[in-house]
Amino acid sequence: MDKTVNQKAWFLVLPVFLVVAFSAVLPLMTVVNYSMQDTFGNNQFFWNGVGWFKELLDPSTDLGGRFLASLGRNLFFSLVILAIEVPLGIVVALSMPRQGWTVAACLVTLALPLLIPWNVVGTIWQIFGRPDIGLLGYTLNAMGIDYNYVSDAVDAWVTVIVMDVWHWTSLVALLCYAGLKSIPEAYYQAAQIDGASRWAVFKAIQLPKMNRVLLIAVLLRFMDSFMIYTEPFVVTGGGPGNSTTFVSIELVKIALGQFDLGKAAALSLVYNLIILIVCWIFYTVMTNAGVERKAQTAKEPAAEPKPAGALQPAPALTPKEGVA
């Protein structure tokens, strides 16, 4: 039976391409256009070429120094977030029940922080951490701990990190739990028969099954943490000083505070390129690691033959060799 080729399905996809072109490609081209020009107001632009990019990547300039400093803060923040949230999410997923009504209760509880808008999360922690009326700030100061995220850079960093961990660890835990639920029960039964330890079960059964979801979790959390803006802006405003001023906050200051559209456009393009490159590196490294692990498992030698003196099972008798 011949397969009928129908190209009319492309007409169903065409509206999606048009929407993406209107909402993504055209604004991107506008940003590229602004990054190559300079303006002195009155909607008059002058060609500047790659001048903004050279200034952006030069640490000796004011723009380059601000960008590289904020980029360092962003990278440090993302690394700390991944180092905390990924292991913590795995632990939470392993601790969740596998059946019963408690499964639904745990899933709903974990999903609650994810339903709160970002600006509301920042407002909650801004009030929660205040040393005069906030529960956290007042309690820490009552215990003799000098805590004030408005005036101390370390306290501001701790507040922003704990806030992000509280908000997004649930996402990692839910993804890991989905990976654990896909493991057949026969795997655990075989491990129990072999007398495998809890660590051996995690290393040989659970962790390989979570590779894909962990890749998704790492990529999502890196992108979200590297592009974070609303929560630290609401809580600290980028302060005290510039201690929590990330690239996104620096970009808004340049674009809206100073109205330097050329500098802001160049910064946004470099910012986007860095995110794409780092995500590609994460994806390539983690994917190749999974392929190498499978190849190494396939090349493992078979079981060693038993020595000559060992007992061998008796061969089964064929019908011709049987006793009449």
SULSULTA-V378469 format. One record per helix or strand of 2 or more residues. SS is the DSSP state (A for helix, B for strand). FROM is the first residue (numbers start at 1). LEN is the number of residues. If there is no record, write none. Layout:
((SS & FROM & LEN) (SS & FROM & LEN))
This chain:
((A & 7 & 29) (B & 37 & 3) (B & 45 & 3) (A & 51 & 6) (A & 62 & 34) (A & 101 & 15) (A & 118 & 11) (A & 135 & 8) (A & 153 & 29) (A & 185 & 9) (A & 198 & 12) (A & 211 & 16) (A & 230 & 6) (A & 247 & 11) (A & 261 & 38))
